[in-house]
Amino acid sequence: METTESSLKGEIVRRVLHICVGAILVYYILPSTLFGVPTWIYLVALFIALPICIEVVRLNNKSLFLGLREYERSRVASYVWFTTGATLLIIFFPQQIAAPCILATAFGDPAIGVTKKLRRRYTFSIAIIIIFLIFLAFKYMLILAVFAAGVTFIAQFIEFKVQWRVRRSLFWSRSKHEVSKYRKYFDFLFKTDDDLMMQFIPAVVLFFVFLILPDLMPDTLLEPLDQLAFLK
């Protein structure tokens, strides 16, 4: 019973934190500089550098935090993929693309996880409707919102794997008649995470729409707040 309760708590924490990452959009209402430092530097430090540092320590100790899955004991956790992906979207994509893609992942992915025990058509329908409403909230026209929701939903199930290794003969010691322990650092499996793909794939697709048919894209929704001017 303790294991079940622990798993439930972990799942709740994971879903809540997943949604909370959507708060990264606060970046858009901040001034371009904070205390004389460009705001994007704070963004990179908090949502890329800090999570990566935490992961380095965690992976070296092979430990798990509440909310992480067992398989993440030996691989980069999904929250790092999410925060890194969201940060890169904000920096490199227009707000009207980055913001809804980030929120669609923040709410759409947990929706799929929470409803996965339902029949597949219900799970898919609930997730697509939530994502669709998010794009509508960012003033996407109906057809484009439907298209964006479909691409975002499908992207959740796409992943890429790359196996990269150096031949063991390079690390073979003739004197010791064994392979050097350092070989392990040159043999790894690179695998993308759905928290990254669910953001990046629709962002790239919508960016092409933005380039080809810019009139279809809405204007930016979030603007810096005047009352935060004292932070500049």
C-alpha positions as CSV (number, residue, x, y, z in Angstrom):
1,M,0.0,0.0,0.0
2,E,2.9,2.3,0.8
3,T,4.3,1.8,-2.7
4,T,0.9,2.6,-4.3
5,E,0.6,5.8,-2.2
6,S,4.1,6.8,-3.0
7,S,3.5,6.3,-6.8
8,L,0.3,8.3,-6.6
9,K,2.1,11.2,-4.8
10,G,4.9,11.0,-7.4
11,E,2.4,11.2,-10.2
12,I,0.5,14.1,-8.7
13,V,3.8,16.0,-8.2
14,R,4.9,15.3,-11.7
15,R,1.6,16.5,-13.3
16,V,1.5,19.6,-11.1
17,L,5.1,20.6,-11.8
18,H,4.6,19.9,-15.5
19,I,1.8,22.4,-15.6
20,C,3.7,24.9,-13.5
21,V,6.5,25.1,-16.1
22,G,4.0,27.0,-18.2
23,A,4.6,29.9,-15.8
24,I,7.8,30.4,-17.8
25,L,5.6,32.6,-20.0
26,V,6.0,35.3,-17.3
27,Y,9.1,36.1,-19.2
28,Y,7.0,37.9,-21.9
29,I,5.6,40.4,-19.4
30,L,9.0,41.3,-17.9
31,P,11.1,44.2,-19.2
32,S,14.1,43.4,-21.6
33,T,16.5,44.0,-18.7
34,L,16.3,43.2,-15.0
35,F,18.7,45.1,-12.7
36,G,20.8,46.0,-15.7
37,V,21.1,42.4,-16.9
38,P,19.3,41.1,-20.1
39,T,16.3,39.1,-19.0
40,W,17.1,36.2,-21.3
41,I,20.2,35.5,-19.2
42,Y,18.1,34.9,-16.1
43,L,15.9,32.6,-18.3
44,V,18.8,30.5,-19.5
45,A,20.3,30.3,-16.0
46,L,17.1,29.2,-14.3
47,F,15.6,26.9,-16.9
48,I,18.7,25.4,-18.6
49,A,21.8,25.8,-16.5
50,L,20.3,25.1,-13.1
51,P,18.3,22.0,-14.2
52,I,21.4,20.6,-16.0
53,C,23.6,21.1,-12.9
54,I,20.9,19.3,-10.7
55,E,20.8,16.5,-13.2
56,V,24.6,16.0,-13.2
57,V,24.6,15.6,-9.4
58,R,21.5,13.4,-9.5
59,L,22.8,11.1,-12.2
60,N,26.2,10.7,-10.6
61,N,24.4,9.5,-7.4
62,K,21.8,7.6,-9.4
63,S,19.1,9.0,-7.2
64,L,15.4,9.9,-7.8
65,F,13.4,12.9,-6.7
66,L,9.7,12.6,-5.9
67,G,7.9,12.8,-9.2
68,L,10.6,11.1,-11.3
69,R,10.1,7.7,-12.9
70,E,12.3,4.7,-12.2
71,Y,13.8,4.7,-15.7
72,E,15.0,8.3,-15.1
73,R,17.4,7.0,-12.5
74,S,20.0,6.5,-15.3
75,R,18.9,9.1,-17.9
76,V,18.1,12.8,-18.1
77,A,14.8,13.4,-16.6
78,S,11.9,14.8,-18.6
79,Y,11.7,18.1,-16.7
80,V,15.1,19.1,-18.1
81,W,13.9,18.4,-21.6
82,F,10.8,20.5,-21.0
83,T,12.5,23.5,-19.4
84,T,15.3,23.5,-21.9
85,G,12.9,23.1,-24.8
86,A,10.6,25.9,-23.5
87,T,13.6,28.2,-23.0
88,L,14.9,27.6,-26.6
89,L,11.4,28.2,-28.0
90,I,11.1,31.6,-26.2
91,I,14.6,32.7,-27.4
92,F,14.4,31.5,-31.0
93,F,10.7,31.6,-32.0
94,P,8.1,34.4,-32.2
95,Q,5.9,34.6,-29.1
96,Q,2.7,33.7,-31.0
97,I,4.4,30.3,-31.8
98,A,6.4,29.6,-28.7
99,A,3.9,30.6,-26.1
100,P,1.0,28.4,-27.2
101,C,3.3,25.4,-27.9
102,I,4.7,25.6,-24.4
103,L,1.3,25.8,-22.8
104,A,-0.1,23.1,-25.0
105,T,2.7,20.8,-23.8
106,A,2.3,21.9,-20.1
107,F,-1.4,21.0,-20.1
108,G,-1.7,18.5,-23.0
109,D,0.9,16.0,-21.9
110,P,-0.6,15.7,-18.3
111,A,-4.1,15.4,-19.8
112,I,-2.9,12.4,-21.9
113,G,-1.3,10.8,-18.8
114,V,-4.3,11.4,-16.5
115,T,-6.8,10.0,-19.0
116,K,-4.6,7.1,-20.4
117,K,-6.8,4.5,-18.6
118,L,-9.8,5.6,-20.5
119,R,-10.6,4.3,-24.0
120,R,-8.2,5.6,-26.5
121,R,-10.7,7.8,-28.3
122,Y,-11.6,9.6,-25.1
123,T,-8.0,10.1,-24.1
124,F,-7.1,11.5,-27.6
125,S,-10.2,13.7,-27.8
126,I,-9.7,15.3,-24.3
127,A,-6.0,16.1,-25.1
128,I,-6.7,17.5,-28.5
129,I,-9.6,19.7,-27.3
130,I,-7.4,21.1,-24.5
131,I,-4.6,21.9,-26.9
132,F,-7.0,23.3,-29.5
133,L,-8.5,25.7,-26.8
134,I,-5.0,26.9,-25.9
135,F,-4.3,27.9,-29.5
136,L,-7.7,29.6,-29.7
137,A,-6.9,31.5,-26.6
138,F,-3.8,32.9,-28.4
139,K,-6.2,34.1,-31.1
140,Y,-5.4,31.5,-33.7
141,M,-8.0,31.3,-36.4
142,L,-10.2,28.2,-36.2
143,I,-8.6,26.2,-39.0
144,L,-5.1,27.0,-37.9
145,A,-5.9,26.1,-34.3
146,V,-7.2,22.7,-35.4
147,F,-4.1,22.1,-37.5
148,A,-1.8,23.2,-34.7
149,A,-3.6,21.0,-32.2
150,G,-3.3,18.0,-34.4
151,V,0.4,18.5,-35.0
152,T,1.1,19.0,-31.3
153,F,-0.8,15.9,-30.3
154,I,0.9,13.7,-32.9
155,A,4.3,15.2,-31.9
156,Q,3.8,13.7,-28.4
157,F,4.3,10.3,-29.8
158,I,7.4,11.0,-31.9
159,E,10.9,10.4,-30.7
160,F,14.4,10.0,-32.2
161,K,17.1,7.7,-31.1
162,V,20.8,7.9,-31.9
163,Q,23.3,5.3,-30.8
164,W,26.8,6.7,-30.6
165,R,29.9,4.7,-29.7
166,V,33.6,4.3,-30.3
167,R,35.0,0.8,-31.1
168,R,36.3,-1.0,-28.0
169,S,39.6,-1.7,-29.8
170,L,40.6,2.0,-29.2
171,F,40.4,1.4,-25.5
172,W,42.0,-2.1,-25.3
173,S,45.0,-2.2,-23.1
174,R,47.6,-4.8,-24.2
175,S,49.4,-4.7,-20.9
176,K,46.3,-5.2,-18.8
177,H,44.4,-7.3,-21.3
178,E,41.2,-5.4,-20.7
179,V,39.1,-2.6,-22.0
180,S,39.6,0.8,-20.3
181,K,36.9,2.0,-17.9
182,Y,36.8,5.2,-19.8
183,R,35.1,3.6,-22.8
184,K,31.7,4.0,-21.1
185,Y,31.9,7.7,-21.7
186,F,32.0,7.2,-25.4
187,D,29.1,4.8,-25.6
188,F,25.7,6.2,-25.1
189,L,22.2,6.3,-26.5
190,F,20.8,9.7,-27.3
191,K,17.0,9.6,-27.1
192,T,14.6,12.6,-27.3
193,D,11.8,13.1,-24.9
194,D,8.1,13.8,-25.6
195,D,8.3,17.0,-23.5
196,L,10.8,18.3,-26.1
197,M,9.2,17.0,-29.3
198,M,5.7,18.1,-28.3
199,Q,7.1,21.7,-28.2
200,F,9.6,21.7,-31.0
201,I,7.8,19.9,-33.8
202,P,4.7,22.1,-33.8
203,A,6.9,25.2,-33.3
204,V,8.9,24.3,-36.4
205,V,5.8,23.5,-38.5
206,L,4.1,26.8,-37.4
207,F,7.3,28.7,-38.1
208,F,7.1,27.6,-41.7
209,V,3.5,28.7,-41.8
210,F,4.6,32.0,-40.4
211,L,7.2,32.4,-43.2
212,I,5.0,31.3,-46.0
213,L,1.6,32.8,-44.9
214,P,2.4,35.4,-42.2
215,D,-1.1,36.9,-42.4
216,L,-2.5,33.7,-40.9
217,M,-0.6,34.1,-37.7
218,P,-2.1,36.2,-34.8
219,D,-0.4,39.1,-33.2
220,T,1.5,38.7,-29.9
221,L,-0.7,38.4,-26.9
222,L,1.6,39.2,-24.0
223,E,3.4,42.5,-23.5
224,P,5.8,43.8,-20.8
225,L,3.9,45.4,-17.9
226,D,4.5,49.1,-17.4
227,Q,4.6,48.8,-13.7
228,L,7.7,46.6,-13.9
229,A,9.7,49.4,-15.4
230,F,11.5,50.0,-12.1
231,L,13.3,46.7,-12.5
232,K,15.1,47.8,-15.6
